[in-house]
Amino acid sequence: MGINMQPSMRTFLLLALTLVAVNGSKPKVEKILLMETIENVDKILQDRSERSEKILNQFVTDTFPSGSCSKETLCRAAMVLKSTHLNQTVLHRNLYAYAIYTGHQNCSVPASVKHPMKEFLTKIKKCCQLRNNVHVK
């Protein structure tokens, strides 16, 4: 774990690692992180406040240009959120915890096309659903 890690992230990772120790299963922790990410995206997309509308209309770098959905792609999504109003939200922390847990925390975001946050969040949700289905099988 890095020295620059936020205290709340350390607490979250300790909790996740405790789940592994208790359950003895890595896929269960990944599944939990993916499901929580999906739930958080849904909450943001369903919020109709003025602040939320402003966030959803913000343009962000698209980390899903080829429609790919890998663990590294989700890490890149976390890095994109770091430079938005969603930095340090539960959604951002879940994605970053997933990146750390899967060993992809040192990813970079290549310059790419920009899309509205609403579209970006929908892609995050779909990717998490796809990754979650991989663990179900």
C-alpha positions in Angstrom: 0.0 0.0 0.0 1.3 3.5 -0.9 2.4 6.2 1.5 0.1 8.7 -0.1 -3.1 6.7 0.4 -6.0 8.5 2.1 -6.9 7.2 5.6 -10.4 6.4 4.4 -9.0 4.3 1.5 -6.7 2.4 4.0 -9.7 1.7 6.1 -11.7 0.5 3.1 -8.9 -1.8 1.9 -8.4 -3.2 5.4 -12.1 -4.1 5.5 -11.9 -5.7 2.0 -8.8 -7.7 3.0 -10.6 -8.8 6.2 -13.4 -10.1 4.0 -10.8 -12.2 2.1 -9.4 -13.5 5.3 -12.8 -14.4 6.7 -14.3 -15.8 3.4 -11.0 -17.0 1.9 -12.2 -16.1 -1.6 -10.8 -13.3 -3.8 -13.7 -13.4 -6.3 -16.2 -12.6 -3.6 -14.3 -9.3 -2.7 -14.1 -8.4 -6.4 -17.8 -9.1 -6.8 -18.6 -6.9 -3.8 -16.6 -4.0 -5.2 -18.2 -4.4 -8.6 -21.7 -4.5 -7.1 -21.1 -1.5 -4.9 -19.8 0.4 -7.9 -22.9 -0.4 -9.9 -25.1 0.7 -7.0 -23.2 4.0 -6.7 -23.4 4.7 -10.4 -27.2 4.1 -10.3 -27.5 6.6 -7.4 -25.6 9.3 -9.2 -27.6 8.7 -12.5 -30.9 8.8 -10.6 -30.1 12.0 -8.7 -32.0 14.9 -10.2 -30.5 17.7 -8.2 -29.0 20.8 -9.9 -25.5 19.8 -8.7 -26.0 16.3 -10.1 -27.1 17.7 -13.5 -24.0 19.8 -13.6 -21.8 16.8 -12.8 -23.5 14.6 -15.4 -23.0 17.2 -18.1 -19.3 17.6 -17.4 -17.1 16.2 -20.2 -14.5 13.6 -19.3 -11.9 11.5 -21.0 -13.4 8.3 -22.3 -11.4 5.3 -21.0 -13.6 2.9 -23.0 -12.9 4.0 -26.6 -12.8 0.5 -28.1 -15.6 -0.8 -25.9 -13.0 -2.8 -23.9 -13.8 -3.7 -20.3 -10.7 -4.8 -18.4 -9.5 -4.4 -14.9 -7.1 -1.7 -16.2 -10.0 0.1 -17.9 -11.7 0.4 -14.6 -8.5 1.7 -13.0 -8.4 4.3 -15.8 -12.0 5.3 -15.0 -10.9 5.8 -11.3 -8.1 8.1 -12.5 -10.5 10.1 -14.7 -12.9 10.6 -11.7 -10.0 11.8 -9.7 -10.0 15.0 -11.7 -13.7 15.6 -11.5 -16.3 16.6 -8.9 -16.7 12.9 -8.1 -13.2 12.7 -6.7 -13.2 11.1 -3.2 -16.8 10.0 -3.5 -17.8 6.5 -2.7 -17.9 5.7 -6.4 -14.3 6.9 -6.9 -13.1 5.1 -3.8 -14.8 1.8 -4.9 -13.2 2.0 -8.3 -9.8 2.8 -6.9 -10.1 0.0 -4.3 -10.9 -2.3 -7.2 -7.8 -1.1 -9.1 -5.6 -1.7 -6.0 -7.1 -5.0 -5.2 -6.6 -6.3 -8.8 -3.1 -4.9 -9.0 -3.8 -2.2 -11.6 -3.4 1.0 -9.4 -0.5 2.3 -11.5 -2.5 2.9 -14.7 -2.4 6.0 -16.9 -5.1 7.7 -18.9 -4.2 8.2 -22.5 -5.5 11.3 -24.3 -8.8 10.3 -25.9 -12.2 11.5 -27.0 -14.3 13.3 -24.3 -17.9 12.4 -23.5 -20.4 13.6 -21.0 -20.1 12.2 -17.5 -23.5 10.6 -17.8 -22.3 8.5 -20.8 -19.1 7.7 -19.0 -20.9 6.5 -15.8 -23.1 4.3 -17.9 -20.0 2.7 -19.5 -18.6 2.1 -16.0 -21.8 0.4 -14.9 -21.9 -1.8 -18.0 -18.2 -2.7 -17.6 -18.8 -3.6 -13.9 -21.8 -5.8 -14.9 -19.6 -7.6 -17.5 -16.7 -8.1 -15.0 -19.2 -9.3 -12.4 -20.6 -11.9 -14.8 -17.1 -13.2 -15.3 -17.0 -14.0 -11.5 -20.5 -15.5 -11.5 -19.6 -18.2 -14.0 
